[in-house]
Amino acid sequence: MGVPVVLGVASVVASVGGSIMQGYAQSQAANYNAQVARNNQIVANQNAQIALQTGQTQEEAKRIQTGEMMGGIVASQAASGVNPNTGSALSVRSSAAETGELDALTIRSNANLQARNLTYQAAQYGAQSQLYSSQAGWDVANSILGGASSVSDKWLKYNQMGVFGNQPSNPLIQ
């Protein structure tokens, strides 16, 4: 076997090997990105649960605060000699109770909204993870096909140059 043939074969082997290694590296990168997306999905779901728990705690605290405020209003009204169970004194307490309850419900609504947004974010991370995982499988296959294309291209060129012992073809005279 002549030097040109050996060099031709070595070039083909190097090209195919390089393509396969490139595909493997791309596959590993896609697998890494998939794992990062899965981790982000877990964190987003945990944050959604934390948002709900924090909202419940804040809602309870607001109701306690409103109850304490209501007790202070009644005590102030009674100490002033006003009957707290009639007229404007009763209206003041009723209004304070309604405002406190509205605040508590707003806290709950905001916590639910935040948790929902985090849950959607988690779902997006999950979809991204699946996309990266499927990409990882195709990277190696694409590289092998690219390598095969490179091999066939080089084989044709070397064959036309007569590297494999045949007569070189003249593309101008056919």
N, C-alpha and C positions, 0 to 999 in steps of 0.2 A: 504494500500500500504506500503510495507516495505521500510526500509532505503536504501537498495541497489537499489531499483527501482527509488526512488526519486533522489538519487545521479546519477544514470545512465541518467535519463531524464535531470537533471541539467547540466550534462556534455555535453549532446547532444545540449541543448539549448545554452550553452556558446560557444560551438564550432561553431555552425551555426551563432550565433550573431557576434562572432569574425571574421568569414569569410566575413560576409556582411559588417562589419565596415572596414575591410581591403580593400575590393573592393571599398567601397565608398571613402576611403582616396586616393586610387590609381586613382580613377576617378577624384577626385578634383585636384590632382596633374597634371593629364593629361590636364584637362581644363585650369589650370593655365599656363602650358607650351604652350598650344595652343594660349592663349591670348598674351603671351610674343612674340611668333612667329608672330602673327598678327601685334603687335606693331612694331616689327622689320621690317616687310614688309612695313608698312606705312612710317617708317623713311627712309628706303632704297629708296623708290619711291620719297620721298621729296628730298633726297640727289641727286638723278638723275636729278631732275628738277633744283636744285641749281647748279649742275655741268654744265648743259647746259647754264643757265643764266650767270654764271661766265665766261664760255668760250666765249659767245657772247660779254660780256663786255670787256674781254681781247683782243679779236679779233678787236673790234672797236678801243680800245686804241692803239693797235699796228699799225693800219692803220693811225691813227692820228699822231702817233710818226713818222711813215715813211714819211707822208706828210710834217711834220715839218723839218725832216732831208733833204728832197728833196729841200725845200725852202732854207735851209742853204747852201746846195751845190751850188745851182744856184747863191745865193748871193756871196759866196766865189769866184766862178768862174768869175762872172762879175766884182767883186772888183779887181781881179787880172788882169783884162784886157783881159780875155779869152772869146771868144764868146761861151756861154753855149749851143748854138743850133747846133753846128757842131763838128765833129771829136771825139776826145777822151773825151772831156767834156760831150758830149751827151751820149757816151757809159758809162761813170761813173754814170751818173744820171739814165740811163736805168737799169744798173746792180743793183744800190741801190734800185730802185723801184721793180724790180723782187725779190730781196732778202727780202724786206719788205713784199711783198705779200706772198711769200713762208712762212715766219714766221707767218703771220696771218692765213694762211690755216692750218699750223701745229697746231696752238692753237685750231682752230676749230675741227680738227681731234682728238686731244687729249681729248677735252671736250666731243665729241660724244662717244669716246671709254670709257671714265670714266662713262658717263651716261648709256651706254649700259651695262657695267659690273654691275652697281648698280641696273639696272632694272632686270637683271638675278638673282642677289642676292635677290631682292624682291620676285621674282617668287619662288625661293627656300624656302624662309621663308613662303610663302603662302602654298606651298606643305607640309612643316613641320607642319604648323598649322592644316591643314586638317588631317594629320596623327595622331596628338595628339588628335584631336576632335573625330576621329573614335575610337581611343584607349580608350578614356574615356567611351564610351558606352559599350565596351566589358569587361572592368575591373570588373564592378559589376556582369555581367553575369558569368564571369569566377569564381569569388569568390563564387557565389551561387552554381555553379556546384561543386566547390571544397568542399563547405560545405555539399552538398548533399552526396558527396562521403564519406566524413568523418562520416556523420550520419549513412550511411548504413554500413560502416566498424565497427563503435562502436556498432550498433544494433546487428550485427552478432556476435561480440565478447561477448556482454552481454547475448545474447540469448544462446550462446554455454556454458556460465558459469552458466546459470540457474537463472539469475537475475530477470527475468520476471515471475518466478513461475514455469517454466517448468523444466524438469530434464536436468541437464547439460549433454552435449554429450561428450563422450570421443573420441577424434579424433583418438586414437590408436585402438579403438574397434569399428568397423563399420560394 
